[in-house]
Amino acid sequence: MTIAFRKITYFVLISTFLMLMFGSGHILAQDRSPGKKASAGIDINALEQETLARQNKTPIAKVGEVVIPHWMFDNAINDVVSKKNIANHPAGRGYQKARAEIMENLINMELLFAEAKRAGMSLNKAAGDLRTGIIERSYKNPEAFATALARAGMTREQYSAIWQQQALVNLFVTEKVAARVKISDQELRALYEQVKGTFKRPAQAKASHILVKVGKDASPEERSQAGEKAEKILQRLKKGEEFAALAKEVSDCPSATEGGDLGWFTRRKMAKPFSDAAFALKESELSDIVATKFGYHVILKTGDRPEGVADFEEVKPQLIETIKEVKIPEALKKCLAELRKKVKIEAYE
């Protein structure tokens, strides 16, 4: 297929917030300047107390009864100013645009977080701690991670709480907001007719196989024994034994659990000797022994698809995802608009 479908980001309207504040490469970048060493031996507790003392806890916004402290905004705007080379001046157009986006994201996070809790959803503290632990392991030691957090203006507990909040909001958007999205078969077929010219498909075959595995360092004697085993399997099949049952019994391929079924594949997906044999077979025809670098195969051809345009049912899952890419952000916008009507929001300079 020549068309590429992106994985949906349900959180498109608010993910920027976490990227800017707590997940960007800049704000938690390790200091790799020549001559500087990781901060081993520092008092992490004292460092965190210093960080808390520096934080500007003046409200930057209030969402319902929840106060958003200024330090959260400061972390984000400082990172944007640094990365995008924006003049750090309140009158600058770039600064004002960044400020508006950050404020919107801060408020959106709180709106959705509160709504998730009202909906009875919850996650234990482990969700944030897990993410924090993963990131911490990329640092030389806990002290180096604590130093990076201090530079970013937050403590480990605050960092973990933010990731826990994001996890719950993502869960809410996925399970509650995305669930509102309805897609009709008529919509899918209309989209298919519009873009079906892009669904070009090479010729495909469908087959099952039984593999007698041969290691790359196998001796000539071992190869001969494997070949004899494959020949006995082929004779059993020619005498009428059911292919799937025999595959489950004797095949060395993981596909044995599926009766040897490999599904649909193109010529380029399989080893050349295997593809050449599979594509040369007629449907329901059994191959002779086929040798590849993996060992000896017996192949049963189960389907043929000529080169052409994929039909509707083949691409229906991709069509659904494509429509969701439009509808889920729309549903999220609508949800946020509804929440803003219900909750008093104050934003301060």
Secondary structure, 3 states (H helix, E strand, C coil): CCCCCCCCCCCCCCHHHHHHHHHCCCCCCCCCCCCCCCCCCCCHHHHHHHHHHHCCCCEEEEECCEEEEHHHHHHHHHHHHHHCCCCCCCCCHHHHHHHHHHHHHHHHHHHHHHHHHHCCCCCCCHHHHHHHHHHHCCCCCHHHHHHHHHHHCCCHHHHHHHHHHHHHHHHHHHHHHHHHCCCCHHHHHHHHHHHHHHCEECCEEEEEEEEEECCCCCCHHHHHHHHHHHHHHHHHHHCCCCHHHHHHHHCCCHHHHHCCEEEEECHHHCCHHHHHHHHHCCCCCECCCEEECCEEEEEEEEEEECCEECCHHHHHHHHHHHHHHHHHHHHHHHHHHHHHHHCCEEECC
